[in-house]
Amino acid sequence: MDPITHTLCGATMAESGLKEHTALGTAALLVGANLPDLDVIAYAWDPTMALWFRRGVTHGVLGLLVLPVLLTGALVLWDRLVRRPRGAPPAVARRLFLLAFLAVLSHPILDSLNVYGMRWLMPFSDRWSYGDVLFIVDPWVWGMLAGGVVLSRRLRRDRPNGTRETNDGGKGAARASMLLVAIYVVIMAVSNLAARRIVAGALARDLGARPTRMMAAPLPANPFARRMVAEVGDQYHFGTLRWLPRPRFEREPFTLDAGPRHSAAAAATRGPAVRRFMSWARFPYFAVEDRGDHYLVQIGDARYTIEPAGSWASVEVEIGAGDRGPGTGDR
């Protein structure tokens, strides 16, 4: 998910009462909720390196163990060197670690809900898993979490020295917003499963074969439709599943070949940049342009684009006419 969602998640956990367990509790929750995205440093190399590296080590099981320890150490150091000399109450390291762990854990859980995917077992396995539940930027989630944070703080601000009931009401508002988000996620997950079943049946009737792989991608700000990508045989099929006014699948009239069909495309997969891209791509396809003395091979990922030229979800490489090697057929 996007940084705003992660930050709001950390803030909502803080307002739910977790920040009261120790000094610097809010800092542990806000920073921890965003900490796995340290892997954005991969963009300092090149885009394909970033695709290969992201949602990996800092998001997997190793990151879940190491990052909370590093964050706790940094907060304890700040507490001893900056806060305590000013007379502030000390932070409790054990409680800081627990809050940091919860916050860091929330990050890959949220990231696992979208079509970009997660690699939970990195660095021990680079296998991707995909939730296809929420769009990576979901304003409905923003609204529910932000509403919980604002209402919680307003209830406390109205009576800063108020009764326990007032304080519990502030916590309850934050907790209610998290419950609403959880219900929304469950509804969207059921929508994903139902969409896959409907589209699989429609394609089986139309094509005489069921999909071997499928994606039911949520659309921006629209929980009532999904963009569908299905691999049937050696082709990708596309369409939109709409729930209103009744469930219907609108299949698009074009397809893309799954996998390299041209010898130049097969040769391109041997390059390091393309190998990194292919380790990330979920529905890779190839476009080959003959330029006389060489071929321009563009590789895209159909979950994001059907036009690889200029897309962030693509890579291109030039293959000399004599560098193709044995191919699978030139078409």
N, C-alpha and C positions, 0 to 999 in steps of 0.2 A: 504494500500500500504506500501511499504518498507520505511525506514527512508531516504534513498537517494532521493526518489521521493518527500517526504514531504519537505525535505530541499531545493531541487531545486525549488519546487513550491513557498516557501517563498522567495527565492532569486530572482526568476523571478518577483514576485509581487513587490519586493523592486526596482528592476531595471526598472520596468515599470513606475516609477515616484512616487510611494507611499512613498518611504523612504524620500522624500524631504519635506514631510509635517511637520516633527518635528524631533528634535534630538532624537537619539535612535530608529528611525523608523525601520532601518534594523534589529536591535536586536529584536524588537517586532514581526516582521514578521518571522524571522528565528526561534526564540524560540517558538512563538505561533503555527507555522505550525507543530511542533513536540510535543507540550505540552500534548495533550490527551494521548500520549503513556506513561504517568506516570504510567499507570496501569500495566506496566511490573513488578512492585514490587510484583505482585501476584506470580511470579515464585519463590519468596523466601519461599513460603509455599510448594506447590507441583504442578505438571503439571495439574492435574484435577482442582485444585483451580484456576490456571491461565486461563484455558479454560472457566471456569464458570464466572470469573470476567472480563476478557478482552473484549474490545469493548462494555463496559457497561456504568457505571456512568460517567467516564471521557470523553466518546464519545457522550453521549446522551444530551438531552435538558438541564439538570442541569449543565453538564460540560460546555456547550456553554455559560451559564450565569456566572458561577463562575470562570472558568479558566482565561478569559480575565481580570476580576477584580483583581485576584491574580497576574497575570503577570504585569498589569499596576502598581499595588502597589509596586512590587519589582523593577520595572524600575524607578519609581519616587523616591524611597528610594535611589537607586544607583545614580540617577542624583543629589540629594541633598547632599549626603554624600561624593561622589567621584568626580563627574564631575564639579559641580559648584565651589568647592574650588580651582579647577585648572583653573578657568576662562572660562570654556566652556559655550556656550549658553544654556539656560535652555530648557528642554523638555516640551512640552505642554501635560498635563495629558489627556485632553479630546481626543486629536488626537492619543495619544498612545493607549488609550482604543479602539478606532475605528480600528486601525491597528491590535491590538491584537485580537479583535473579528473576523475580516476578516481572519486572519491567522488561528485561532483556528477552525473556521467554515470550512476552506478548508480541514482540516484533515478528519473529518467524511464524507465529500462529496467524497473525493478520496477513503476512505476505503469502502464506500458503493458500489464501482464499481466491487469488486472482489467476489469470491465464499465464502470467510470466513464470510462475512456478517456484518451487523450493527444492533445495537439496539438503534434506534433514541429516543425512549421514556423512556429509563432508567433514573431514577429508578422507574418510574411509571408503566412501562410495560417492560417485558423482551422478548418481541416478536422480533424474528430475521427477517431481510429482506436481500435479496441477489440480487446483480446487475448482476453477471456473465458477466461482460463487459470486464474487463481487467485482465490479470494475475497479481498476487500480485507484481511481479518484472517485469516491462516492459521496456526493453532497448530502445524501440522506443520513449517512453515518456521521458526517460532519455535524449536521444539525442536531442529531440526538445527543452526541457527546458534548458538543458545545453548550447545548441547552442545559444539560446536567451540571456542567461546571459553573455556568452563569447563575443558575437558580440556587445552587449550593452556596455560592459565595454571597449572593444577595440575602439569603436567609440568615447567614451569619452576620452580615454587615448591618442588617436592620436592628439586631440586638447583640452587639459585640459582647456584652456581659450578660447574655440571656440565659434562660434556663437550659437544662439538659435536653428538654424536649425540642428546643429551637436548634441546638447543635445536632441532635439526632435527625432532625428534619433536613438539615443541610446535607448530611451524609446520605440520607435516604434519597434525595434528589439525584445525587451522583450514581448511587447504586441502581436506581430505577432506570436511568439512561443506559447503563451497561446492560441491564436486562432487556431493554427494548432493542438494543443493537444485537444481542444474542438471538432474540426472537426473529428479527429481520434476517439475520444470517441463516437461520434454520429454514425460513420460508424460501430464501433464494437458493439454498442447497436443494430443497425439494423441487423447486422450479427447474434447476439444472438437470436433475435426474429424470423428471417428467419430459423435458424437452428432448433429451437424448433418446428416450424411448419412442416418442412420437416421430422424430426424424428418422430413426433407424427403421421403423416400420414403413414410413413413406418411401424411403430409398429402396427398401427391399421390394416394394410393390412396383416402383418405377424402373428399377435397374435389374431386378432379379437377383440381387446379392445384398447382404447386409454389410455395413461399414466395419472395417477392422479397427479403426481408430476414429475418434470424434472429439470435437470441441464445441461446447455451448457457451460462447462468450457473452457475458452481460454487456449491455450497451450503456453509454454514459447517461446517468441520471434517469434511465428508463428501465424500471424493473419488470416491465410488461413485454419485453422482446429480447431475443438473443440472436447473435450472429452465429451461424452454424458452419463448421468446416468438418467434412467427413472424408476419410480415405476409403474408397471402394475400389478394390483391385489395385491398379497402378495409377489411379487418378484421384485428385482432390475435387470434391463437389462442394458448392457453396449455397447459402440461402439464409433466410431469416425466419425464425419461429416467433410468431406473434400470438399473445394470449387473448387479446381483446379485439373485437367483441366475442370471439370464440377462438379456440386454438387452431392455428393454421400454419403450414410450412410453405413458404414461397421460395422455391428453388430457382437459383439463377442459371442463365442459359450457357454458362461457360464452365470449363474445367481447366485444371493445371495438371501436368504430369508430375507424379511423385517420383523423385529420384533422378539421377543423371541419365539422359538418353543419348547424348551426343558424346563422342570420344573426347572432345575438348572439355566438356563438363566433368567427365570422369577424371581427366588429368588434373583439372583444377582442384579436386578434392584432396590431392596429395600435398598442396601447399599449406604452410603452418597457419596462415590467417584463416583459410577456409576450414581447416580442421578445427580451429577454435570456434568458428561460427557454427559449424555442424554439430559440435558438442552441445551447443545451446539451442539450436533451431528445433522446433517441434514439428513443423510441416514444411521441410525444405523443398524448394523447387528451383529449376535452373532455366535461365534464358541465355541462348548462345547467339552471338552476332558475328557473322563472317566479315572481317575487314581486310580481306585479301591476303596480306602477309601474316596475319594473326587472327585469333578469335578473342572477342571480349565475352567473358563468361560472368553473368550476374546471378548471384544466389540470393533468394529471398526467403522469408518465413511467412507462409500463408496465413498464420494466425493474426498477423499485423498488416500485411500489405500484399496486393496482387500485382503491384508495379514496383519492381525492385530498384529501378533507377532513382537514386537520390534518397531512398528511404533509410532511416536509421536501422531498420531491421533487415539489412542486406549487406552484402560484400561483393566486390567485383575484382576480377583478376584477368590478366591478359595471358593467353596461351599461344606460343608460337606454333606455326603450321607444322613444324617438325617435332614438336614436343608433346604431341597428343598421346602417343603410345597406343596400345590396343584399346579399342573402344567397344561399346555395347550396341553400336549402330548409330549412324549420323542422321538424326532427324530432329 
